[in-house]
Amino acid sequence: MLIRAALQAAVILLLANCLGTSTYGKFVSAIAVYSFFVPFVGLGLSHVVMRNGARDPTHSAYYLSYALKWWRYSLLPCSIAALGTALWTVPHAGSAMTLGLLAAAELSAGSLAELATRHYQSQQRVHVYGTIGVALPAARLLALGATTHLAGRTDLVLVAWSYSGASIIFACAVLPLLTRRQAFAFESGSEKMSSKSGLPFSFAVLSTKLQNEFNKPVLAQSSFVSVGAFNIAQRLVELASLPLTALQEALWPRLHSIENASAQLIRSGAALLICALLLGICTWTIAPSLPNILGSQFDEAVPILQMLAWLPVFQTVRALFNFRAIH
């Protein structure tokens, strides 16, 4: 998670410095729209894979195989819907071809990364979980860095194509890794799993995405500069929250394996809330130094970052209630 945070921070800094606030705002507005559709690629079954695999590890390959089948069925319809929504809600963000490639790359890479990490998380193979999480931002950073260095210039089209290319390469690398696991799916598992069982998770993730990303296509109607400033502040909070996220992701499969997890949930939840509060204090304190790193054009991001600094506390409370309901 620490490596992932560093790579994602490098991607954000590279894009912000190369594109400027307005063009950067166009790019992140399109990505924000696509994020609404990523949870529905695979119908949310990646979360069921994690829960069922933790409870019934003997048949984890079956749960993965079932989820992969629905991932294939849903990828194209979700990509088309994402492209249509982006063309409608984000004016002048790019050509239909560029946005279409970006939609296919973002949805395939994001959903496959989610499915792969949840599968290995269910087996408590956290080293593989972490490696897959690092690989996607690493591929994007390498592609963007090479593009800016070799091309000698940076514009939205070059960034979108290099970003998409890295995402597609990642997806092509992860898919065979998962399909090989299908060979071990000899019989169905003891836990229930249907095409509809993951949809509550899809809508739960969508609600979080709407909370985090809906402001960007709305702000894009008036100012891409505001989108860029807001996105910088929001992404920094998310990056700072990654250690907290790492603790939670390591905790969930362990708690799922316990029949009565209430006592452990209370103890672990209290520790998570203390960490989230300390994280908010640190983020609020360092916010004024942001323009020194990105330039004065990002002055608008400072008060936004200070207001968002306390968001991880509320998100942790929500995550604890979510786990209780899922368990």
HUWOUR-V353863 format. One line per field, one symbol per residue. ss: DSSP state (A for helix, B for strand, O for the rest). burial: + if it has 9 or more other C-alpha atoms within 8 Angstrom, else -. Layout:
# HUWOUR-V353863
ss->???
burial->???
This chain:
# HUWOUR-V353863
ss->OAAAAAAAAAAAAAAAAAAAAAAAAAAAAAAAAAAAAAOOOOOOAAAAAAAAAAAOAAAAAAAAAAAAAAAAAAAAAAAAAAAAAAAAAOOOOOOAAAAAAAAAAAAAAAAAAAAAAAAAAAOOOAAAAAAAAAAAAAAAAAAAAAAAAAAOOOOAAAAAAAAAAAAAAAAAAAAAAAAAAAAAOOOOOOOOOOOOOOAAAAAAAAAAAAAAAAAAAAAAOOOAAAAAAAAAAAAAAAAAOAAAAAAAAAAAAAAAOOOOOAAAAAAAAAAAAAAAAAAAAAAAAAAAAAAAAAOAAAOOAAAAAAAAOOAAAAAAAAAAAAAAAAO
burial->+--++-++++++++++--+++++++++++++++++++++++++++++++++++++++-+++++++-++++++-+++-++++++-+++-++--+----++++++++++++++++++++++++++-++-+++-++++++++++-+++-++-----+-+-+++++++++++-++--++--++-++--+---+-----+-+++-+++-++--++--+++++++++-++++++++++++-++-++++++-+++++-+++++----+---+---+--++-+++-+++-++--+--++--++--+++++-+++-+++-++--++--+--+----
